[in-house]
């Protein structure tokens, strides 16, 4: 076998389960991500099967794990990796080092045990294994007469802490040098909160994601206008707007964008004060007591006679119903130094992009059930952001069970829906008046279904091609992973065409 070589243990037949092994020589290898499979990539029912949780590859040569970011489809199998006997360090960015224990605590509780002492021991073990690497800084993992391995993380712009990985390999005895880049998940330029990713200087081999390798996104201004427009249309129905969103990344971006919309609405209607914090507390107390109060004037989503701004945005409740998302949002607030300049400018202006007056958080399960009941039974507009993003589990499922049948309500998808997930079914069959399976029962879909496809934390086809072709020295080999078959194939053709126009050779591999 020639070295280096790459084995793909996941994300080769879909968009989840990312796990790649870089074989540096016969005795040393590196694992990049170890993620959970989701949707139809686990089973036809979209449930995790034991055969896709187990670690089925030998660990004896793996010296370290690099976590590109903390989404569950990139780190969710770490508990199983440790259970299989992995003893090495976990390398990640400094923000990811703060977020990873929270993600893995949740994964451990779901897959292993809720016993608090066991959970605490496990998290302590995780924290001892983590090595936090600053961005743009080389870290020497291995240095002998036969092999030198250095690793550098660069901002990927996908979620806070996300990174693409540069790996420099030097074989002193032969003098051969190779640079391999693993993209992880790349973010779209101009995404809220995060600086856009910059391509590496060079690489011989690039392993690149292809989630949206077959399509282009709207620009940020356009999709933000669509977000506002869809919500205003939905609020005019005097119901709830349900936004399924994952706890990390998408939730915080949505809060950021909603705060921006509310801020502009307040500037356009300065005579209307925002919902005071005391009023939000009273609103939550009403929900907790299961009272059905009369909607206040201007909150029903219809413009009053003296208001031309449409729904009363400055008083509209934005409900974050996810304890996990609330924890991540707090960490996002604590990691302001990693925000982009636009977000930091808002802070300087005295604004709180992730903590504003209309934002209500729902923590306990009892409060969650009360909120579902309250919004189901009252004609009171609200926006609910709840996990998970593909509707396969989490609190969003209870909202959907209660509201999908009612045309007053609206479901707004702003993220990718994997094949085999309830979210994909609702997205596909909802506009046709179909039904969806939630926890083994069929539910009619009469709520309005909206999709803003461009509102994604993933790079689109143009961004993916630019990541490769804006390097000073283009790679000679590109491996395309983390995408559906069509997306990978179309991205491959696009890259080959770009290289051909320059008269350059390119080896494209789509692992299977």
N, C-alpha and C positions, 0 to 999 in steps of 0.2 A: 504493500500500500504506500502511495505517495503522500507526503505530508507537506502542508496542512491539508486536512480533509474535514468535511462537515457532515454530520448525521442530523436528520430532522426527526425528532420524536413527537412533534405536534405541529399544528398550524400548516400542515402540508395538504390537507384535504378539506380545508374550511378556514374560518376566521377566528377560531378559538384554540385553546390548548397550546399556545406558543411554547416551544421547548427545543433548543438547538444545541448540539454538542460539537464544539470545535476540537478536533483531534490535532494536537500540536506535534506530538511524536508518539511513539509506541507506549510511553509511560505517563504522558501528561495530556490532559484535556481540560476543557473549560465548558461549563454549562451556561447558556444564555437563556434565562427565563425557565420557569417550570409551572405552566399555567393549567387552569381547569378547562375541560371541554364543556361547551354549553350548547343548548338547542339540539337540533338533529344530529350534531356531531357527537352526542353522547348516546342517544337511543332515539327511535322513532317518536317516543313520547316526550323527548326533550329533557329526560331526567338522567342524572349522572349514574352511569353503570359502573360496577366495581372494576370491570375490565379496562375502563378508561381512567380510573383513579390510581391504579397500581403503577409503580415504577418498574418497567419491564426491561430496562437496560442496565448493564453493569456499571457500578459506581467506582470501581477500584482505581481508575486513572483520573477521575474528576477532582481537580484541586480546588476549585472555587465555583460558586454560582454568582452570575451577574444578573441582577434584576433591573430591567430597563425602566419599569415603572410598576405601580402597585395595583393595577387593575387585575381582577381575579383570574382573567384568562391568560395572565402572564405570571402570576405568583400563587395561584390557588392550590397547586399541588405540592407546595413546599412542605406542608405537614407530612405528606406521604413520602416525600424525599428524605426527610429527617428520620421518619419511622423505618425507612429502608436501609438506614445506616450511613447516610451522608454526614461527614464530619468536618467539611471544609467551611471557609468563611462565606458570607453573603455580601457581595459588593454592590453598592447602590449610591445614588446621589444623596446629598445632605438632606434635602426635603423628603425624599423617599424613606430615609432612615427614620424620620418622625412618623410617617404614615404607615409604613409596613407593619409594625407591631399591631396597629389597630386592625388592619385588614386580616392579618393572620390570626389574631385573637378571635375574630368573628368566624373565620374559616374553621378554626379548631373547635369552637363551640358547636358548629353545624355538623362537623364530620367526626368528632372524636368524643368530647366530653364537655359538659357544662359545670362540672365540679370546679369551684372557684380556686381551690388550692392547686389542682392540676393545671388549670388555665394560667395561673400566676407563675408556676414553675416553667411552663412551656414558653411563655412570653419572656421570662428572664433568660432562657436559653437562646431564644431568637435574638434578643438585644445583645447578648454576648458574642453572637456570631457576626453581627452586622459590622461592616467597615464602611463608614460614610466617606465618599470621595468627593472632593470639590470639583465642580465643572472645570474643564480646560486644563486639568493637571494630570500629568502622567504618573501612574502608579506601577511600580515594578512588582509583578506577582512572582516571577521566577527568574533566577539568574545563575546559570551554571555554564560550564565549558561547552555544553552541547546545545543549550537552549536558553534564550532570553525572551521573556514575555512581558510586555508593558501594556497597560490598559488606560484609556482616557475616555471620560464621559463628556458628552456635549449636549446642550439643551435640545430637546426634541419638540417642545412646544405642544405636546399632546395633553398632558395634565401636569399639575405642579409636581416637580421632581422627575418628570420623564426625561429619558436620555437615549441618545443613540451611542453605540459603543465602538470605539476605535481600538483595534488590537494590533500591536506591532510584534511580529515574530522575527527573531534573528537566530540563525543557525551558524554559530561561529566557525564550526569545523568546515562547512562548505562555503561560508560567506553569503548564503542566500538570505534575503530579507523579504518579508511579505507583510502587507497591511490589509487586514480584513475589517469590514464595517458591518455591524448588525444594526439595522435601522430602528428596531423596536417598533412602536407605533409613532408615526410622524404626525405632527399637528398641522392644521391649516394655517396659512399666514393670516395675520390680523385677528386671530382668535382672542376672545376676551381674556384679560389678566396676564397672559403669558407672552414673552417675546417670541417672534417667529424663529423657527430653526434655520441655521445657516449650514449649507453643505460642507462636508469635510474637504480638506485640501486635495487629498488623493486617496486611492485605494486600489488594490489589485482585484479584490473580490468584495462584492456588496451583497448582503442578504437583506432584501427589502420587502416590506409589507405591501399588500395590494388591495386592501379593503375596498377602496373606491378607484381601483385601477382602470375601470371602464366608464368613468363619468367625471363631469366637472361640477364644482359647487358654484352657487351664487356668491357674489361678493358680500362682504360682511354687512355693508349698509343696506343692500337689498334684502338680505335674509332677516335683518333686524326689523326692517319695515314690514316684512311679511309676518314676523312674529307678532308685532303690534297689531297688524290688521286682522290676523286670525283670531287673536284674543278678543279684540273689540267685537268682531262678528259673533264670537262665542258668547261673550258676556251679554250681548243683546238678547240672547235666548233666555236670560234670567236663570242660568244654571251654573254649574261648576265646570271649570276647565281642568281636566286631569292631564298632567304631563308626567309620563313615566320617565324616570331618569336615574342613572346610576349614581351612587353616593359620592363618588370621587370624580371631579372634573366637570361633568355636564351640569350637575346641580349648582356648583359654584358659578359656572359661566351663565346659567340662566338667571340666578339671583343678580349677578352683575348687570346683565342686560335689562332685566326688569327694573332695577334701581335707576338705570339710565333713562328708561322710558318714563318712569314716574317723575324723575327730576325734570325732564323736559315738559311734561304735562303741568307740573307745578309752576314752571316759568311761564307757561302759556295761560294759566288760570291762577294767577298769584293770589286772588281773593279767596281761594279755597285752601284752608290749612290741611296739612297731612293728618292722618289718623294718629292722635296722641297715644303715647305708650299706655296711659291709664285706660284709654278706651279699648286698646287691644286686650288688655288684661280682663276688662269687663266682658268683652266679646267671648274670650276663652272661658270665663266663668259661666256665662250663659250656656255655652256648649256643654260644659261639664255637668251642669244641672239639668241637661236635656230639655231646657226651655226652648220654645220656638218663638223668639221675639219678632216683633214686626220689623221688617227691613227699614233702615233709616233712609230718609229722602236722599236720592242721588246715588244710593248704593245698589240699586236694582239693575244697573247696567244701561239705563236709558237716560238720555240727556234731559235735564230739566229745562224749563222755558228760558232761563237766563244763562244757560251753559251750552256752549257750542263745541265742547271738547269730547263729547261722547261719554262713555262710561267714566265714572268718578274714580279715575286712577289713584289720586292722592289718598283715597279712603278705602281702596280695594284691598282686602286681606290676601296676602301671599302666604300660603300655608306650607311649611316644610315639615312633612310627616315622615320622618325617618331619624331615629336616634343615631344611627351610624352616620348618616349624612350630616347631622348636626355636629358630631365630633370632628368629622373631616373639615367642615366649614370653619370650625374654631381653629384647627391647625392651619388652614389656609390664611386666616386672619393673622395668626402668629408669625407666618412666614412672609410677611410683606416685602422683605428685601429681595425676594425672588419674583415679585410681580413686575409687570412691564411699566414703562414710563407713563402711559396713559392712566393706568390704575392708580399709580402713586400720585399723579396729579390730582385725581379726584380726592384722595385722602388729604392732600394739602389744602384743598378747597373746603375742608370740613365735612365732606361727605363720607358715608360709610357704605361702600359698595356691597358688602356682605352682611351688613347689620343695620337695617333701617326700620323706621317706625311701623311700617305695614307688615313686617315679617313676623309671622307667628310660628313657633316651633311646637311640635307635638311629640312628646317623648314616651309616656307610658302607653301600654297596650289599651288600658281602659280609656284614656283620653283619645286614643286613635279611634276606637269603636264609637265613642260619643261623637267625634267629628264626622265620621262616615254617616252616622244616623242623622245628625243635624243637617248636613249639606244635602242629603238625599231627600229629606222631608220638607225643607224650606226652599222657597224661591229666592235664594240669596247668592248673588254672584261671588265667586271666589276663584282663586287659582291655587291648585294643589300640586305640589311637586313631591312625588313619592317613588320609592324604589320598589322593584328594580326596573331597569331600563327596558328589558324585553318582556316584562309582565309574566315571567315564569315563576316568580315567588315574590315575597315581600308584601308590604302594606298596600301597594297599588292594586293588588288582586281584590282586596275587600271593597275598594272603591268601585272597581269595574263590575264586580258581582252585583253591587247595589245600584249602579247608575247606567250600565250599558243599555238597558232596555228603555231608557227615558230620553226622548229627543231633545229635552231641555239642555242636556249635558253634552260636553264635547271632550274628545280625547285628541290630544296633540302630540304626535310623535316627532321628536327632534333628533333621534339617533338611529343608528343602524339596527335593524331587526333581523336576527339570524334565522335561517331556515329551521322550521320545527318548533319555534317559540310561539306562545300565545300572541305576543305583540305582532309577529309577522302575519298571523291569521286574522287578527282584528284589522290590521292595516289593509290586508288584501280583500277580505270579505265584508268588512263594515260598510264601505260605500255602496255595496250591492244589497244591503239589507240582510246579510247572512247571519251566521252565529259563530261562536268561538267556544273552545273547551277551556274551562278554568277549574282546576282541581278535579277533573273527571266528570264535570257536569257541563251541559251545553247552555249557553246564554245567548239570547237574541241580541243583536246589535242594532239599536235604533238611535243611539247617540250619534252625533256628527263626528266624523273621523277626518283629521287633518294631518298632513305630513309636510314638514319643512325639511326637504332632503338636504339642502345646503347647510343646514345648521349642524355641522358635524365637527367633532374634535379630530377627525382624520384628514390627512392630506388627500387631495383629489389627484386625478391622473396627471394633470399639468405639474402639480407640486412634486409628485413622485419622480416624474421624468427630470424635472429641474434639480432634484436632490442628486441625481446621478450626473447630469450633464453640465452642472455648474461647478463641478470640481475642476481644479486646475489640470489634474491628470486623471483622465477618465479610466474607470476600471475595465479590465478585459473580460471579467466574468460577473454576471448578475444572477443571483438565485432569487426567485420570486416565491414568496410564501404568504400566509395569512390573508387569503382571499378566496372567493368562490371561483370555480373553474373558468367561467367567462371573463371575470375581472383579471385573472392572472394571464390568460391568453391574450386579451386585448392590450394589456400593459406590455407584455413581451413584444408584440408586433410594433407597438409605438416606439419602444426603445430600439428595436432592431432597425426601424425606419430612420430614426434620428442618427444612429451610428452610420448607416449606409449613406446618408446624405453627406456625411463628413469623410466617407471613404475609410472608415475604421472598422476593424473586426470586433465582434462581440459574441461571447458564448453565453447564451441564456439557458438557465436550467430551471425547470418547474418540478420540484421534487414530488414524488408520488409513492 
